[in-house]
Amino acid sequence: MNASEQIVEMAKKMMILGLVKGTWGNISMKKDDKIYITPSGKGYDKLMAEDVAVVDTKNGKQINNGPKASSELPLHLLIYKTFPKIKGIVHTHSIYASTFAAINKPIPCYIEDQAQIIGGKIPVANYAFPGTRELAENAVEKLRLGVFGILLSNHGAVGVGRSLNEAMIAAQIIEKSAEIALLIKTSGEEGRELSEEEIDKMRDIYLNKYSSDIAK
């Protein structure tokens, strides 16, 4: 399966999982000196490999003649430029994560898979207009914390990974974590957040032992 086909497969999975509605959200993967990214305004149910935009990482220009790359291309470009180990990005507009983005609150770390895969609490990047350099810079600022998942204020969520597969898993864990956090808040009970020591230990095990296949 080539890179464009992988993008199509993951885009359809993102839609089936309910992480996006309509044509919103986008995904990409970096391979060598190229970025393969979903096109602008194309429904994922009808997406085909030839629709995937191919962008040169050196100059940020689209190099194929298919549909125009996602309007969030600046976000993807800056993340890849800033974090060389990141090879996949999944930007979603899922319900629970977007709820936290709308109230501008980070998602507390209550569960072990969030600690392992995301790296702790999921922070909120400051608001900026969609598709802008400012949005990209705000997102990168929060990703510098070392997490694999962030929220975009009043917008959605971004999962990243050392592979497209890992980025998709991160996006799912962001949504699961947000749902759990909201359920805790409405339960009348107080959840126990994992300590920084617990998070660091689990994160280290995940990154250096458990995730060898996921990161490929």
C-alpha positions as a printed NumPy array, in Angstrom:
array([[  0.   ,   0.   ,   0.   ],
       [  1.503,   3.343,  -1.039],
       [  1.327,   6.593,   0.935],
       [ -1.753,   7.966,  -0.846],
       [ -3.617,   4.712,  -0.286],
       [ -2.714,   4.808,   3.413],
       [ -4.145,   8.324,   3.655],
       [ -7.411,   7.176,   2.054],
       [ -7.644,   4.177,   4.38 ],
       [ -7.084,   6.3  ,   7.488],
       [ -9.445,   9.041,   6.295],
       [-12.254,   6.52 ,   5.913],
       [-11.433,   5.069,   9.329],
       [-11.566,   8.563,  10.831],
       [-15.045,   9.049,   9.342],
       [-16.318,   5.622,  10.481],
       [-15.081,   6.292,  14.018],
       [-17.045,   9.549,  14.089],
       [-13.978,  11.732,  14.575],
       [-15.131,  14.114,  11.826],
       [-18.342,  15.315,  10.219],
       [-18.685,  16.331,   6.578],
       [-15.402,  17.461,   5.021],
       [-13.892,  18.947,   8.202],
       [-10.709,  17.601,   9.72 ],
       [ -7.649,  16.372,   7.826],
       [ -4.818,  13.873,   8.008],
       [ -1.323,  13.649,   6.587],
       [  1.826,  11.572,   6.61 ],
       [  5.421,  12.491,   5.899],
       [  7.498,  10.21 ,   3.73 ],
       [ 11.002,  11.217,   2.706],
       [ 10.752,  14.855,   1.575],
       [  7.025,  14.749,   0.768],
       [  3.806,  15.239,   2.699],
       [  0.688,  13.332,   1.641],
       [ -2.412,  15.138,   2.878],
       [ -6.171,  14.999,   2.424],
       [ -7.573,  17.51 ,  -0.08 ],
       [ -9.748,  20.502,   0.674],
       [-13.522,  20.079,   0.521],
       [-13.658,  16.41 ,  -0.487],
       [-15.91 ,  13.969,   1.384],
       [-13.969,  11.083,   2.916],
       [-16.547,   8.523,   1.794],
       [-15.664,   9.307,  -1.845],
       [-11.942,   9.926,  -1.392],
       [ -9.597,   8.112,  -3.75 ],
       [ -5.802,   7.805,  -3.851],
       [ -5.526,  10.182,  -6.797],
       [ -7.309,  12.871,  -4.742],
       [ -4.553,  12.971,  -2.108],
       [ -2.393,  16.093,  -2.361],
       [  1.381,  15.681,  -2.429],
       [  3.46 ,  18.547,  -1.047],
       [  7.205,  19.207,  -1.145],
       [  8.387,  19.734,   2.439],
       [ 11.26 ,  21.971,   1.307],
       [  9.118,  24.743,  -0.169],
       [  5.582,  23.833,   0.958],
       [  4.328,  23.683,  -2.628],
       [  1.922,  21.082,  -3.96 ],
       [  3.655,  18.988,  -6.617],
       [  0.819,  16.92 ,  -8.062],
       [ -2.115,  18.027, -10.19 ],
       [ -4.91 ,  16.648,  -8.044],
       [ -7.301,  18.583,  -5.795],
       [ -5.875,  21.381,  -3.65 ],
       [ -4.33 ,  20.375,  -0.317],
       [ -6.261,  20.937,   2.914],
       [ -6.511,  24.532,   4.093],
       [ -4.726,  23.391,   7.269],
       [ -1.545,  22.615,   5.312],
       [  0.398,  25.331,   7.24 ],
       [ -0.356,  23.463,  10.481],
       [  0.964,  20.191,   9.106],
       [  4.035,  21.762,   7.524],
       [  5.127,  23.534,  10.699],
       [  4.622,  20.464,  12.881],
       [  6.751,  18.33 ,  10.57 ],
       [  9.41 ,  21.007,  10.327],
       [  9.58 ,  21.48 ,  14.101],
       [  9.446,  17.811,  15.103],
       [ 11.484,  15.61 ,  12.71 ],
       [ 10.391,  12.39 ,  14.443],
       [  6.713,  13.082,  13.74 ],
       [  5.556,  11.265,  10.59 ],
       [  1.768,  11.39 ,  10.931],
       [ -0.867,  13.995,  11.89 ],
       [ -4.601,  13.492,  12.443],
       [ -6.716,  16.617,  12.962],
       [-10.254,  15.876,  14.131],
       [-13.432,  17.69 ,  15.087],
       [-14.726,  14.963,  17.395],
       [-17.554,  15.789,  19.78 ],
       [-16.057,  15.328,  23.23 ],
       [-12.622,  16.736,  22.415],
       [-14.258,  19.702,  20.707],
       [-16.323,  20.288,  23.843],
       [-13.144,  20.784,  25.865],
       [-11.765,  22.962,  23.058],
       [-14.913,  25.086,  23.221],
       [-14.628,  25.664,  26.96 ],
       [-10.858,  26.151,  26.653],
       [-10.01 ,  23.553,  29.283],
       [ -7.245,  20.935,  29.113],
       [ -8.243,  17.278,  29.436],
       [ -7.008,  15.861,  32.763],
       [ -5.058,  12.606,  32.701],
       [ -7.126,   9.975,  34.497],
       [ -6.297,   6.835,  32.513],
       [ -3.172,   4.884,  31.647],
       [ -3.563,   4.87 ,  27.861],
       [ -3.722,   8.661,  27.861],
       [ -0.565,   8.744,  29.986],
       [  1.228,   6.318,  27.68 ],
       [  0.154,   7.44 ,  24.229],
       [ -0.502,  11.152,  24.742],
       [  1.99 ,  11.787,  27.515],
       [ -0.275,  13.312,  30.15 ],
       [ -2.787,  16.149,  30.322],
       [ -4.009,  17.324,  26.891],
       [ -3.34 ,  21.076,  26.641],
       [ -5.292,  23.724,  24.73 ],
       [ -3.532,  25.855,  22.11 ],
       [ -4.619,  29.499,  22.02 ],
       [ -7.283,  30.418,  19.498],
       [ -6.323,  31.521,  16.009],
       [ -8.257,  31.644,  12.759],
       [ -8.31 ,  28.281,  10.909],
       [ -5.654,  27.726,   8.268],
       [ -3.342,  30.478,   9.495],
       [  0.329,  30.514,  10.42 ],
       [ -0.713,  31.759,  13.861],
       [ -2.808,  28.629,  14.423],
       [  0.16 ,  26.468,  13.436],
       [  2.5  ,  28.348,  15.779],
       [  0.056,  28.069,  18.678],
       [ -0.279,  24.332,  18.107],
       [  3.483,  23.811,  17.947],
       [  3.914,  25.748,  21.199],
       [  1.788,  23.164,  23.035],
       [  3.304,  20.169,  21.23 ],
       [  6.697,  21.307,  22.539],
       [  5.493,  19.997,  25.908],
       [  6.237,  16.542,  24.507],
       [  2.637,  15.351,  24.177],
       [  1.188,  13.522,  21.177],
       [ -2.177,  15.258,  21.447],
       [ -3.48 ,  18.808,  21.841],
       [ -6.708,  20.763,  21.551],
       [ -7.156,  23.798,  19.324],
       [ -9.241,  26.393,  21.137],
       [-12.801,  26.648,  19.746],
       [-11.804,  24.305,  16.938],
       [-10.898,  20.648,  17.483],
       [ -8.019,  18.327,  18.275],
       [ -4.685,  17.246,  16.792],
       [ -3.063,  13.851,  17.31 ],
       [  0.506,  13.266,  16.156],
       [  2.761,  10.245,  16.019],
       [  5.927,   8.659,  14.73 ],
       [  3.714,   6.996,  12.141],
       [  0.279,   7.714,  10.699],
       [ -1.025,   4.71 ,  12.613],
       [  0.233,   6.114,  15.911],
       [ -1.27 ,   9.522,  15.125],
       [ -4.661,   7.897,  14.495],
       [ -4.448,   6.035,  17.789],
       [ -3.555,   9.317,  19.516],
       [ -6.631,  10.977,  17.982],
       [ -8.841,   8.179,  19.288],
       [ -7.32 ,   8.389,  22.769],
       [ -7.884,  12.162,  22.827],
       [-11.588,  11.6  ,  22.164],
       [-11.85 ,   8.722,  24.664],
       [-10.06 ,  10.78 ,  27.323],
       [-12.375,  13.745,  26.768],
       [-15.457,  11.546,  27.07 ],
       [-14.181,   9.978,  30.305],
       [-13.323,  13.383,  31.756],
       [-16.801,  14.715,  31.006],
       [-18.441,  11.632,  32.501],
       [-16.38 ,  12.091,  35.658],
       [-17.369,  15.755,  35.89 ],
       [-21.072,  14.883,  35.595],
       [-20.93 ,  11.864,  37.93 ],
       [-20.726,  13.908,  41.103],
       [-17.542,  12.049,  42.013],
       [-14.006,  13.359,  41.954],
       [-11.662,  11.433,  39.68 ],
       [ -8.078,  10.739,  40.675],
       [ -5.688,  12.272,  38.194],
       [ -2.484,  10.357,  37.595],
       [  0.592,  11.963,  39.12 ],
       [  3.438,  13.316,  37.002],
       [  5.637,  10.508,  38.298],
       [  3.111,   7.875,  37.234],
       [  2.657,   9.522,  33.834],
       [  6.397,   9.786,  33.181],
       [  6.966,   6.118,  34.043],
       [  4.16 ,   4.869,  31.793],
       [  5.136,   7.221,  28.977],
       [  8.718,   5.954,  29.067],
       [  7.59 ,   2.322,  28.885],
       [  5.311,   3.119,  25.957],
       [  7.858,   5.108,  23.951],
       [ 10.82 ,   2.827,  24.5  ],
       [  9.309,  -0.655,  24.757],
       [  5.628,  -1.129,  24.025],
       [  5.196,   0.985,  20.89 ],
       [  7.83 ,  -0.494,  18.566],
       [  5.253,  -1.83 ,  16.098],
       [  2.784,   1.067,  16.487],
       [  5.447,   3.638,  15.588],
       [  6.322,   1.954,  12.271]])
